[in-house]
Amino acid sequence: MKTRSFYAWLWGSIFFGVTLTSGCAVSESGFEASMPDIPASLPTVRLTNRSVLEIDSVAAEQVDQTVAIAGTVTQRVALLDGWLYQVSDDSGSLWVLTHSSAPALDEAVTVEGIVRYEAIVVEEIDAGEIYLEETADQQREAQR
């Protein structure tokens, strides 16, 4: 008797499963046409617990200090051991040096890093530039 009820339950479950899956079948054109394009890789999220500064407020006096900025990636340049990418907000733009992958163009990012200064002296005129060196811990935080 128990064997008979087990087989009845098994066949009922199989019938229900087949009915459920075949009833939920969707034509290829109807379902995929309404699906949004999903990017091949998800963007890297860079989180920070520091207050975010406007880019134009980052100054040479802050060299070797850690700051956070937010904006949109407007340019990227590949280097031998990393990337430079430019982050822009309404106040200005700043280059960020990273030793991991760069975010995509037009991606909104919040970046924490150490302010650095590169002196560029031409005929006694200092045309130096400040940039941000993204902290290594910040890059790894999003991948955990």
N, CA, C and O atoms as a GROMACS GRO file, in nm:
protein
  576
    1MET      N    1   0.081  -0.119   0.000
    1MET     CA    2   0.000   0.000   0.000
    1MET      C    3   0.086   0.126   0.000
    1MET      O    4   0.057   0.221  -0.072
    2LYS      N    5   0.194   0.124   0.083
    2LYS     CA    6   0.280   0.240   0.088
    2LYS      C    7   0.352   0.258  -0.044
    2LYS      O    8   0.375   0.372  -0.086
    3THR      N    9   0.389   0.149  -0.110
    3THR     CA   10   0.457   0.158  -0.238
    3THR      C   11   0.367   0.221  -0.342
    3THR      O   12   0.411   0.304  -0.422
    4ARG      N   13   0.241   0.184  -0.341
    4ARG     CA   14   0.146   0.238  -0.437
    4ARG      C   15   0.128   0.389  -0.418
    4ARG      O   16   0.125   0.463  -0.517
    5SER      N   17   0.117   0.438  -0.293
    5SER     CA   18   0.100   0.582  -0.271
    5SER      C   19   0.229   0.657  -0.305
    5SER      O   20   0.223   0.772  -0.349
    6PHE      N   21   0.347   0.593  -0.285
    6PHE     CA   22   0.472   0.658  -0.323
    6PHE      C   23   0.477   0.677  -0.474
    6PHE      O   24   0.512   0.785  -0.521
    7TYR      N   25   0.441   0.574  -0.552
    7TYR     CA   26   0.443   0.586  -0.698
    7TYR      C   27   0.339   0.687  -0.747
    7TYR      O   28   0.364   0.760  -0.843
    8ALA      N   29   0.225   0.691  -0.682
    8ALA     CA   30   0.124   0.791  -0.719
    8ALA      C   31   0.178   0.931  -0.693
    8ALA      O   32   0.159   1.022  -0.774
    9TRP      N   33   0.244   0.948  -0.579
    9TRP     CA   34   0.304   1.079  -0.548
    9TRP      C   35   0.414   1.114  -0.648
    9TRP      O   36   0.421   1.228  -0.694
   10LEU      N   37   0.500   1.016  -0.682
   10LEU     CA   38   0.609   1.040  -0.776
   10LEU      C   39   0.555   1.080  -0.913
   10LEU      O   40   0.601   1.179  -0.971
   11TRP      N   41   0.458   1.004  -0.966
   11TRP     CA   42   0.402   1.037  -1.097
   11TRP      C   43   0.327   1.170  -1.094
   11TRP      O   44   0.331   1.246  -1.191
   12GLY      N   45   0.260   1.198  -0.986
   12GLY     CA   46   0.192   1.326  -0.973
   12GLY      C   47   0.290   1.442  -0.972
   12GLY      O   48   0.265   1.546  -1.033
   13SER      N   49   0.402   1.424  -0.902
   13SER     CA   50   0.505   1.528  -0.898
   13SER      C   51   0.566   1.550  -1.035
   13SER      O   52   0.588   1.664  -1.076
   14ILE      N   53   0.595   1.441  -1.105
   14ILE     CA   54   0.652   1.453  -1.240
   14ILE      C   55   0.554   1.522  -1.333
   14ILE      O   56   0.592   1.612  -1.408
   15PHE      N   57   0.427   1.480  -1.329
   15PHE     CA   58   0.326   1.541  -1.414
   15PHE      C   59   0.312   1.690  -1.382
   15PHE      O   60   0.304   1.772  -1.474
   16PHE      N   61   0.310   1.725  -1.253
   16PHE     CA   62   0.299   1.865  -1.213
   16PHE      C   63   0.420   1.945  -1.261
   16PHE      O   64   0.404   2.056  -1.312
   17GLY      N   65   0.540   1.889  -1.246
   17GLY     CA   66   0.662   1.958  -1.290
   17GLY      C   67   0.664   1.980  -1.440
   17GLY      O   68   0.700   2.089  -1.486
   18VAL      N   69   0.624   1.879  -1.518
   18VAL     CA   70   0.621   1.893  -1.664
   18VAL      C   71   0.516   1.994  -1.705
   18VAL      O   72   0.540   2.076  -1.793
   19THR      N   73   0.401   1.990  -1.642
   19THR     CA   74   0.294   2.085  -1.673
   19THR      C   75   0.337   2.227  -1.639
   19THR      O   76   0.313   2.320  -1.715
   20LEU      N   77   0.400   2.241  -1.526
   20LEU     CA   78   0.443   2.373  -1.482
   20LEU      C   79   0.548   2.431  -1.577
   20LEU      O   80   0.539   2.546  -1.617
   21THR      N   81   0.648   2.350  -1.612
   21THR     CA   82   0.754   2.402  -1.699
   21THR      C   83   0.706   2.424  -1.841
   21THR      O   84   0.748   2.520  -1.906
   22SER      N   85   0.621   2.338  -1.892
   22SER     CA   86   0.574   2.359  -2.029
   22SER      C   87   0.473   2.472  -2.035
   22SER      O   88   0.464   2.542  -2.137
   23GLY      N   89   0.399   2.492  -1.929
   23GLY     CA   90   0.303   2.602  -1.926
   23GLY      C   91   0.372   2.737  -1.912
   23GLY      O   92   0.316   2.840  -1.950
   24CYS      N   93   0.493   2.737  -1.859
   24CYS     CA   94   0.567   2.862  -1.840
   24CYS      C   95   0.661   2.891  -1.955
   24CYS      O   96   0.736   2.988  -1.952
   25ALA      N   97   0.657   2.808  -2.056
   25ALA     CA   98   0.747   2.831  -2.170
   25ALA      C   99   0.709   2.961  -2.239
   25ALA      O  100   0.591   2.991  -2.256
   26VAL      N  101   0.808   3.036  -2.278
   26VAL     CA  102   0.787   3.164  -2.343
   26VAL      C  103   0.857   3.160  -2.476
   26VAL      O  104   0.969   3.110  -2.488
   27SER      N  105   0.792   3.213  -2.577
   27SER     CA  106   0.856   3.213  -2.707
   27SER      C  107   0.982   3.297  -2.702
   27SER      O  108   0.990   3.394  -2.627
   28GLU      N  109   1.080   3.259  -2.780
   28GLU     CA  110   1.210   3.325  -2.779
   28GLU      C  111   1.198   3.472  -2.813
   28GLU      O  112   1.263   3.555  -2.749
   29SER      N  113   1.119   3.505  -2.912
   29SER     CA  114   1.111   3.645  -2.955
   29SER      C  115   1.037   3.731  -2.852
   29SER      O  116   1.072   3.848  -2.835
   30GLY      N  117   0.937   3.678  -2.785
   30GLY     CA  118   0.860   3.757  -2.690
   30GLY      C  119   0.936   3.788  -2.563
   30GLY      O  120   0.924   3.898  -2.509
   31PHE      N  121   1.014   3.693  -2.514
   31PHE     CA  122   1.083   3.712  -2.387
   31PHE      C  123   1.211   3.792  -2.403
   31PHE      O  124   1.232   3.889  -2.330
   32GLU      N  125   1.296   3.756  -2.496
   32GLU     CA  126   1.425   3.822  -2.510
   32GLU      C  127   1.413   3.964  -2.562
   32GLU      O  128   1.500   4.047  -2.536
   33ALA      N  129   1.307   3.992  -2.636
   33ALA     CA  130   1.292   4.127  -2.689
   33ALA      C  131   1.269   4.228  -2.577
   33ALA      O  132   1.305   4.345  -2.589
   34SER      N  133   1.207   4.182  -2.467
   34SER     CA  134   1.179   4.274  -2.358
   34SER      C  135   1.290   4.280  -2.254
   34SER      O  136   1.283   4.362  -2.162
   35MET      N  137   1.391   4.195  -2.265
   35MET     CA  138   1.501   4.193  -2.168
   35MET      C  139   1.598   4.307  -2.196
   35MET      O  140   1.633   4.331  -2.311
   36PRO      N  141   1.641   4.377  -2.092
   36PRO     CA  142   1.740   4.484  -2.112
   36PRO      C  143   1.877   4.423  -2.140
   36PRO      O  144   1.904   4.309  -2.102
   37ASP      N  145   1.963   4.500  -2.205
   37ASP     CA  146   2.099   4.454  -2.229
   37ASP      C  147   2.175   4.455  -2.097
   37ASP      O  148   2.175   4.555  -2.025
   38ILE      N  149   2.237   4.344  -2.066
   38ILE     CA  150   2.315   4.333  -1.944
   38ILE      C  151   2.461   4.340  -1.983
   38ILE      O  152   2.504   4.268  -2.072
   39PRO      N  153   2.540   4.427  -1.918
   39PRO     CA  154   2.680   4.439  -1.956
   39PRO      C  155   2.756   4.310  -1.928
   39PRO      O  156   2.719   4.234  -1.838
   40ALA      N  157   2.862   4.286  -2.006
   40ALA     CA  158   2.941   4.166  -1.990
   40ALA      C  159   3.009   4.161  -1.854
   40ALA      O  160   3.024   4.054  -1.796
   41SER      N  161   3.050   4.274  -1.802
   41SER     CA  162   3.110   4.278  -1.670
   41SER      C  163   3.045   4.391  -1.590
   41SER      O  164   3.011   4.496  -1.644
   42LEU      N  165   3.029   4.367  -1.464
   42LEU     CA  166   2.968   4.467  -1.379
   42LEU      C  167   3.071   4.572  -1.340
   42LEU      O  168   3.190   4.540  -1.328
   43PRO      N  169   3.028   4.696  -1.321
   43PRO     CA  170   3.125   4.799  -1.285
   43PRO      C  171   3.182   4.776  -1.146
   43PRO      O  172   3.116   4.720  -1.058
   44THR      N  173   3.304   4.821  -1.127
   44THR     CA  174   3.368   4.813  -0.997
   44THR      C  175   3.313   4.924  -0.909
   44THR      O  176   3.309   5.040  -0.949
   45VAL      N  177   3.272   4.887  -0.790
   45VAL     CA  178   3.220   4.985  -0.696
   45VAL      C  179   3.333   5.024  -0.603
   45VAL      O  180   3.397   4.937  -0.544
   46ARG      N  181   3.357   5.151  -0.588
   46ARG     CA  182   3.460   5.199  -0.498
   46ARG      C  183   3.391   5.276  -0.386
   46ARG      O  184   3.340   5.386  -0.406
   47LEU      N  185   3.390   5.217  -0.269
   47LEU     CA  186   3.321   5.277  -0.156
   47LEU      C  187   3.419   5.351  -0.066
   47LEU      O  188   3.537   5.317  -0.063
   48THR      N  189   3.372   5.450   0.005
   48THR     CA  190   3.455   5.523   0.098
   48THR      C  191   3.371   5.571   0.215
   48THR      O  192   3.252   5.597   0.200
   49ASN      N  193   3.436   5.582   0.331
   49ASN     CA  194   3.364   5.636   0.447
   49ASN      C  195   3.409   5.779   0.475
   49ASN      O  196   3.369   5.837   0.576
   50ARG      N  197   3.490   5.838   0.389
   50ARG     CA  198   3.536   5.976   0.402
   50ARG      C  199   3.434   6.068   0.337
   50ARG      O  200   3.356   6.028   0.250
   51SER      N  201   3.435   6.196   0.381
   51SER     CA  202   3.348   6.292   0.315
   51SER      C  203   3.407   6.323   0.177
   51SER      O  204   3.529   6.335   0.162
   52VAL      N  205   3.322   6.335   0.080
   52VAL     CA  206   3.363   6.355  -0.059
   52VAL      C  207   3.387   6.503  -0.083
   52VAL      O  208   3.302   6.587  -0.051
   53LEU      N  209   3.503   6.535  -0.142
   53LEU     CA  210   3.538   6.673  -0.173
   53LEU      C  211   3.504   6.706  -0.317
   53LEU      O  212   3.502   6.619  -0.403
   54GLU      N  213   3.477   6.834  -0.343
   54GLU     CA  214   3.468   6.878  -0.482
   54GLU      C  215   3.609   6.874  -0.538
   54GLU      O  216   3.706   6.901  -0.467
   55ILE      N  217   3.620   6.839  -0.665
   55ILE     CA  218   3.752   6.819  -0.724
   55ILE      C  219   3.836   6.946  -0.721
   55ILE      O  220   3.957   6.938  -0.698
   56ASP      N  221   3.776   7.062  -0.743
   56ASP     CA  222   3.857   7.185  -0.745
   56ASP      C  223   3.910   7.223  -0.607
   56ASP      O  224   3.997   7.310  -0.596
   57SER      N  225   3.860   7.160  -0.501
   57SER     CA  226   3.910   7.191  -0.367
   57SER      C  227   4.033   7.108  -0.329
   57SER      O  228   4.097   7.136  -0.227
   58VAL      N  229   4.068   7.008  -0.410
   58VAL     CA  230   4.190   6.930  -0.385
   58VAL      C  231   4.308   7.016  -0.430
   58VAL      O  232   4.313   7.060  -0.544
   59ALA      N  233   4.403   7.040  -0.337
   59ALA     CA  234   4.514   7.132  -0.365
   59ALA      C  235   4.648   7.070  -0.332
   59ALA      O  236   4.656   6.968  -0.264
   60ALA      N  237   4.754   7.133  -0.381
   60ALA     CA  238   4.890   7.086  -0.359
   60ALA      C  239   4.925   7.081  -0.210
   60ALA      O  240   5.012   7.003  -0.170
   61GLU      N  241   4.860   7.162  -0.128
   61GLU     CA  242   4.885   7.162   0.016
   61GLU      C  243   4.841   7.030   0.080
   61GLU      O  244   4.880   7.001   0.194
   62GLN      N  245   4.761   6.952   0.011
   62GLN     CA  246   4.711   6.825   0.065
   62GLN      C  247   4.795   6.706   0.022
   62GLN      O  248   4.752   6.592   0.040
   63VAL      N  249   4.915   6.729  -0.034
   63VAL     CA  250   5.001   6.619  -0.078
   63VAL      C  251   5.024   6.522   0.037
   63VAL      O  252   5.047   6.563   0.151
   64ASP      N  253   5.017   6.394   0.006
   64ASP     CA  254   5.033   6.283   0.100
   64ASP      C  255   4.915   6.266   0.196
   64ASP      O  256   4.923   6.185   0.288
   65GLN      N  257   4.808   6.340   0.176
   65GLN     CA  258   4.687   6.321   0.256
   65GLN      C  259   4.588   6.236   0.176
   65GLN      O  260   4.587   6.240   0.053
   66THR      N  261   4.506   6.161   0.246
   66THR     CA  262   4.403   6.079   0.182
   66THR      C  263   4.274   6.158   0.173
   66THR      O  264   4.227   6.213   0.272
   67VAL      N  265   4.217   6.163   0.052
   67VAL     CA  266   4.092   6.234   0.029
   67VAL      C  267   4.001   6.146  -0.056
   67VAL      O  268   4.043   6.044  -0.110
   68ALA      N  269   3.875   6.186  -0.065
   68ALA     CA  270   3.778   6.116  -0.150
   68ALA      C  271   3.715   6.217  -0.245
   68ALA      O  272   3.682   6.329  -0.206
   69ILE      N  273   3.698   6.174  -0.370
   69ILE     CA  274   3.632   6.257  -0.471
   69ILE      C  275   3.525   6.174  -0.539
   69ILE      O  276   3.527   6.051  -0.533
   70ALA      N  277   3.432   6.241  -0.604
   70ALA     CA  278   3.327   6.172  -0.679
   70ALA      C  279   3.306   6.244  -0.810
   70ALA      O  280   3.320   6.366  -0.818
   71GLY      N  281   3.272   6.169  -0.912
   71GLY     CA  282   3.246   6.229  -1.042
   71GLY      C  283   3.226   6.123  -1.148
   71GLY      O  284   3.195   6.008  -1.117
   72THR      N  285   3.246   6.162  -1.272
   72THR     CA  286   3.228   6.074  -1.386
   72THR      C  287   3.362   6.054  -1.456
   72THR      O  288   3.438   6.150  -1.471
   73VAL      N  289   3.390   5.932  -1.497
   73VAL     CA  290   3.514   5.902  -1.568
   73VAL      C  291   3.502   5.957  -1.710
   73VAL      O  292   3.413   5.919  -1.785
   74THR      N  293   3.594   6.048  -1.746
   74THR     CA  294   3.587   6.113  -1.877
   74THR      C  295   3.698   6.070  -1.972
   74THR      O  296   3.683   6.080  -2.093
   75GLN      N  297   3.810   6.021  -1.918
   75GLN     CA  298   3.920   5.974  -2.002
   75GLN      C  299   3.991   5.860  -1.930
   75GLN      O  300   3.987   5.850  -1.807
   76ARG      N  301   4.058   5.773  -2.010
   76ARG     CA  302   4.138   5.664  -1.954
   76ARG      C  303   4.265   5.650  -2.036
   76ARG      O  304   4.263   5.664  -2.159
   77VAL      N  305   4.376   5.623  -1.968
   77VAL     CA  306   4.504   5.602  -2.036
   77VAL      C  307   4.569   5.479  -1.973
   77VAL      O  308   4.588   5.473  -1.852
   78ALA      N  309   4.603   5.380  -2.056
   78ALA     CA  310   4.669   5.260  -2.007
   78ALA      C  311   4.817   5.288  -1.982
   78ALA      O  312   4.882   5.356  -2.060
   79LEU      N  313   4.868   5.234  -1.872
   79LEU     CA  314   5.009   5.244  -1.837
   79LEU      C  315   5.067   5.102  -1.832
   79LEU      O  316   4.993   5.004  -1.839
   80LEU      N  317   5.198   5.091  -1.820
   80LEU     CA  318   5.259   4.959  -1.811
   80LEU      C  319   5.216   4.884  -1.685
   80LEU      O  320   5.201   4.762  -1.688
   81ASP      N  321   5.198   4.955  -1.575
   81ASP     CA  322   5.164   4.889  -1.450
   81ASP      C  323   5.032   4.938  -1.390
   81ASP      O  324   5.015   4.935  -1.268
   82GLY      N  325   4.940   4.982  -1.471
   82GLY     CA  326   4.810   5.028  -1.421
   82GLY      C  327   4.740   5.118  -1.520
   82GLY      O  328   4.756   5.105  -1.641
   83TRP      N  329   4.661   5.210  -1.467
   83TRP     CA  330   4.581   5.301  -1.548
   83TRP      C  331   4.582   5.440  -1.487
   83TRP      O  332   4.598   5.457  -1.366
   84LEU      N  333   4.566   5.539  -1.572
   84LEU     CA  334   4.531   5.674  -1.531
   84LEU      C  335   4.390   5.697  -1.585
   84LEU      O  336   4.363   5.669  -1.701
   85TYR      N  337   4.302   5.747  -1.501
   85TYR     CA  338   4.170   5.784  -1.552
   85TYR      C  339   4.132   5.919  -1.492
   85TYR      O  340   4.166   5.950  -1.378
   86GLN      N  341   4.061   5.997  -1.572
   86GLN     CA  342   4.024   6.132  -1.530
   86GLN      C  343   3.881   6.131  -1.477
   86GLN      O  344   3.789   6.082  -1.542
   87VAL      N  345   3.865   6.187  -1.358
   87VAL     CA  346   3.733   6.199  -1.296
   87VAL      C  347   3.694   6.346  -1.300
   87VAL      O  348   3.771   6.433  -1.259
   88SER      N  349   3.574   6.375  -1.349
   88SER     CA  350   3.526   6.513  -1.360
   88SER      C  351   3.396   6.530  -1.283
   88SER      O  352   3.311   6.441  -1.281
   89ASP      N  353   3.383   6.646  -1.219
   89ASP     CA  354   3.255   6.685  -1.159
   89ASP      C  355   3.225   6.827  -1.206
   89ASP      O  356   3.292   6.878  -1.295
   90ASP      N  357   3.125   6.891  -1.148
   90ASP     CA  358   3.087   7.026  -1.192
   90ASP      C  359   3.195   7.130  -1.165
   90ASP      O  360   3.197   7.235  -1.228
   91SER      N  361   3.287   7.100  -1.072
   91SER     CA  362   3.390   7.198  -1.036
   91SER      C  363   3.520   7.184  -1.113
   91SER      O  364   3.597   7.280  -1.120
   92GLY      N  365   3.548   7.068  -1.170
   92GLY     CA  366   3.674   7.048  -1.242
   92GLY      C  367   3.701   6.902  -1.268
   92GLY      O  368   3.610   6.819  -1.266
   93SER      N  369   3.829   6.870  -1.292
   93SER     CA  370   3.867   6.731  -1.318
   93SER      C  371   4.001   6.701  -1.254
   93SER      O  372   4.080   6.792  -1.227
   94LEU      N  373   4.026   6.572  -1.229
   94LEU     CA  374   4.148   6.528  -1.163
   94LEU      C  375   4.183   6.390  -1.215
   94LEU      O  376   4.095   6.304  -1.232
   95TRP      N  377   4.312   6.367  -1.240
   95TRP     CA  378   4.358   6.236  -1.284
   95TRP      C  379   4.376   6.146  -1.163
   95TRP      O  380   4.418   6.191  -1.056
   96VAL      N  381   4.342   6.018  -1.180
   96VAL     CA  382   4.356   5.919  -1.074
   96VAL      C  383   4.445   5.807  -1.127
   96VAL      O  384   4.422   5.754  -1.236
   97LEU      N  385   4.547   5.771  -1.049
   97LEU     CA  386   4.637   5.661  -1.083
   97LEU      C  387   4.591   5.537  -1.009
   97LEU      O  388   4.572   5.541  -0.887
   98THR      N  389   4.572   5.427  -1.081
   98THR     CA  390   4.534   5.302  -1.018
   98THR      C  391   4.623   5.190  -1.070
   98THR      O  392   4.670   5.195  -1.184
   99HIS      N  393   4.646   5.090  -0.986
   99HIS     CA  394   4.727   4.975  -1.027
   99HIS      C  395   4.638   4.854  -1.055
   99HIS      O  396   4.689   4.743  -1.071
  100SER      N  397   4.509   4.875  -1.060
  100SER     CA  398   4.417   4.769  -1.101
  100SER      C  399   4.342   4.818  -1.224
  100SER      O  400   4.387   4.912  -1.290
  101SER      N  401   4.230   4.758  -1.256
  101SER     CA  402   4.155   4.797  -1.375
  101SER      C  403   4.088   4.932  -1.356
  101SER      O  404   4.046   4.968  -1.246
  102ALA      N  405   4.078   5.005  -1.464
  102ALA     CA  406   4.013   5.136  -1.461
  102ALA      C  407   3.863   5.120  -1.480
  102ALA      O  408   3.820   5.027  -1.547
  103PRO      N  409   3.784   5.208  -1.422
  103PRO     CA  410   3.640   5.204  -1.447
  103PRO      C  411   3.609   5.242  -1.592
  103PRO      O  412   3.694   5.299  -1.661
  104ALA      N  413   3.491   5.210  -1.636
  104ALA     CA  414   3.450   5.238  -1.774
  104ALA      C  415   3.428   5.388  -1.794
  104ALA      O  416   3.401   5.462  -1.700
  105LEU      N  417   3.442   5.431  -1.918
  105LEU     CA  418   3.413   5.570  -1.952
  105LEU      C  419   3.268   5.601  -1.918
  105LEU      O  420   3.181   5.516  -1.934
  106ASP      N  421   3.241   5.722  -1.874
  106ASP     CA  422   3.109   5.770  -1.835
  106ASP      C  423   3.052   5.701  -1.710
  106ASP      O  424   2.935   5.719  -1.678
  107GLU      N  425   3.134   5.624  -1.641
  107GLU     CA  426   3.089   5.560  -1.518
  107GLU      C  427   3.099   5.659  -1.402
  107GLU      O  428   3.198   5.730  -1.389
  108ALA      N  429   2.997   5.663  -1.318
  108ALA     CA  430   2.999   5.747  -1.199
  108ALA      C  431   3.077   5.673  -1.091
  108ALA      O  432   3.047   5.558  -1.060
  109VAL      N  433   3.178   5.739  -1.032
  109VAL     CA  434   3.263   5.675  -0.933
  109VAL      C  435   3.284   5.765  -0.812
  109VAL      O  436   3.273   5.887  -0.820
  110THR      N  437   3.314   5.702  -0.701
  110THR     CA  438   3.364   5.769  -0.582
  110THR      C  439   3.497   5.703  -0.551
  110THR      O  440   3.504   5.582  -0.532
  111VAL      N  441   3.603   5.782  -0.546
  111VAL     CA  442   3.738   5.729  -0.534
  111VAL      C  443   3.806   5.788  -0.412
  111VAL      O  444   3.798   5.908  -0.386
  112GLU      N  445   3.874   5.702  -0.337
  112GLU     CA  446   3.955   5.747  -0.224
  112GLU      C  447   4.101   5.724  -0.259
  112GLU      O  448   4.137   5.617  -0.309
  113GLY      N  449   4.185   5.823  -0.234
  113GLY     CA  450   4.326   5.807  -0.266
  113GLY      C  451   4.413   5.911  -0.200
  113GLY      O  452   4.365   6.000  -0.130
  114ILE      N  453   4.542   5.898  -0.224
  114ILE     CA  454   4.642   5.988  -0.167
  114ILE      C  455   4.675   6.096  -0.269
  114ILE      O  456   4.702   6.066  -0.386
  115VAL      N  457   4.672   6.220  -0.226
  115VAL     CA  458   4.704   6.332  -0.315
  115VAL      C  459   4.854   6.330  -0.343
  115VAL      O  460   4.936   6.323  -0.252
  116ARG      N  461   4.889   6.336  -0.472
  116ARG     CA  462   5.029   6.339  -0.516
  116ARG      C  463   5.049   6.462  -0.603
  116ARG      O  464   4.953   6.518  -0.657
  117TYR      N  465   5.176   6.504  -0.615
  117TYR     CA  466   5.209   6.620  -0.698
  117TYR      C  467   5.325   6.583  -0.788
  117TYR      O  468   5.426   6.530  -0.741
  118GLU      N  469   5.312   6.610  -0.916
  118GLU     CA  470   5.419   6.586  -1.014
  118GLU      C  471   5.465   6.721  -1.065
  118GLU      O  472   5.390   6.792  -1.133
  119ALA      N  473   5.590   6.756  -1.033
  119ALA     CA  474   5.646   6.884  -1.077
  119ALA      C  475   5.683   6.876  -1.225
  119ALA      O  476   5.751   6.783  -1.267
  120ILE      N  477   5.639   6.974  -1.301
  120ILE     CA  478   5.675   6.986  -1.443
  120ILE      C  479   5.729   7.128  -1.459
  120ILE      O  480   5.652   7.224  -1.466
  121VAL      N  481   5.861   7.139  -1.466
  121VAL     CA  482   5.924   7.271  -1.472
  121VAL      C  483   5.972   7.296  -1.615
  121VAL      O  484   6.051   7.219  -1.670
  122VAL      N  485   5.924   7.405  -1.673
  122VAL     CA  486   5.964   7.446  -1.808
  122VAL      C  487   6.014   7.589  -1.799
  122VAL      O  488   5.937   7.681  -1.769
  123GLU      N  489   6.143   7.608  -1.827
  123GLU     CA  490   6.205   7.741  -1.822
  123GLU      C  491   6.167   7.816  -1.694
  123GLU      O  492   6.117   7.928  -1.699
  124GLU      N  493   6.193   7.752  -1.581
  124GLU     CA  494   6.170   7.808  -1.448
  124GLU      C  495   6.022   7.832  -1.415
  124GLU      O  496   5.991   7.895  -1.314
  125ILE      N  497   5.934   7.782  -1.496
  125ILE     CA  498   5.791   7.792  -1.468
  125ILE      C  499   5.742   7.654  -1.425
  125ILE      O  500   5.758   7.556  -1.498
  126ASP      N  501   5.683   7.648  -1.307
  126ASP     CA  502   5.632   7.521  -1.256
  126ASP      C  503   5.490   7.501  -1.308
  126ASP      O  504   5.396   7.568  -1.265
  127ALA      N  505   5.477   7.408  -1.400
  127ALA     CA  506   5.345   7.374  -1.454
  127ALA      C  507   5.301   7.239  -1.398
  127ALA      O  508   5.237   7.159  -1.466
  128GLY      N  509   5.338   7.214  -1.271
  128GLY     CA  510   5.310   7.086  -1.208
  128GLY      C  511   5.161   7.057  -1.197
  128GLY      O  512   5.076   7.144  -1.214
  129GLU      N  513   5.133   6.933  -1.168
  129GLU     CA  514   4.994   6.887  -1.164
  129GLU      C  515   4.974   6.797  -1.043
  129GLU      O  516   5.060   6.715  -1.011
  130ILE      N  517   4.861   6.813  -0.977
  130ILE     CA  518   4.826   6.721  -0.870
  130ILE      C  519   4.742   6.609  -0.929
  130ILE      O  520   4.671   6.628  -1.027
  131TYR      N  521   4.752   6.492  -0.867
  131TYR     CA  522   4.670   6.378  -0.907
  131TYR      C  523   4.642   6.295  -0.784
  131TYR      O  524   4.697   6.321  -0.677
  132LEU      N  525   4.558   6.196  -0.798
  132LEU     CA  526   4.520   6.110  -0.686
  132LEU      C  527   4.573   5.971  -0.713
  132LEU      O  528   4.553   5.916  -0.822
  133GLU      N  529   4.641   5.912  -0.616
  133GLU     CA  530   4.684   5.773  -0.627
  133GLU      C  531   4.584   5.689  -0.549
  133GLU      O  532   4.579   5.694  -0.426
  134GLU      N  533   4.506   5.612  -0.622
  134GLU     CA  534   4.401   5.533  -0.559
  134GLU      C  535   4.462   5.436  -0.459
  134GLU      O  536   4.561   5.370  -0.490
  135THR      N  537   4.403   5.426  -0.341
  135THR     CA  538   4.458   5.337  -0.239
  135THR      C  539   4.429   5.192  -0.274
  135THR      O  540   4.321   5.160  -0.323
  136ALA      N  541   4.525   5.105  -0.247
  136ALA     CA  542   4.513   4.962  -0.281
  136ALA      C  543   4.397   4.898  -0.207
  136ALA      O  544   4.324   4.817  -0.265
  137ASP      N  545   4.377   4.933  -0.079
  137ASP     CA  546   4.268   4.875  -0.002
  137ASP      C  547   4.134   4.909  -0.065
  137ASP      O  548   4.041   4.828  -0.064
  138GLN      N  549   4.123   5.029  -0.119
  138GLN     CA  550   3.998   5.074  -0.181
  138GLN      C  551   3.964   4.989  -0.303
  138GLN      O  552   3.848   4.957  -0.325
  139GLN      N  553   4.063   4.953  -0.381
  139GLN     CA  554   4.040   4.874  -0.502
  139GLN      C  555   3.991   4.734  -0.466
  139GLN      O  556   3.904   4.680  -0.533
  140ARG      N  557   4.045   4.676  -0.362
  140ARG     CA  558   4.013   4.539  -0.325
  140ARG      C  559   3.877   4.528  -0.256
  140ARG      O  560   3.815   4.422  -0.259
  141GLU      N  561   3.831   4.634  -0.193
  141GLU     CA  562   3.708   4.631  -0.115
  141GLU      C  563   3.589   4.587  -0.198
  141GLU      O  564   3.503   4.515  -0.149
  142ALA      N  565   3.582   4.629  -0.323
  142ALA     CA  566   3.467   4.598  -0.408
  142ALA      C  567   3.469   4.454  -0.455
  142ALA      O  568   3.365   4.402  -0.494
  143GLN      N  569   3.584   4.388  -0.452
  143GLN     CA  570   3.595   4.254  -0.507
  143GLN      C  571   3.575   4.147  -0.401
  143GLN      O  572   3.578   4.028  -0.434
  144ARG      N  573   3.553   4.184  -0.274
  144ARG     CA  574   3.534   4.084  -0.167
  144ARG      C  575   3.397   4.026  -0.170
  144ARG      O  576   3.364   3.941  -0.087
   0.00000   0.00000   0.00000
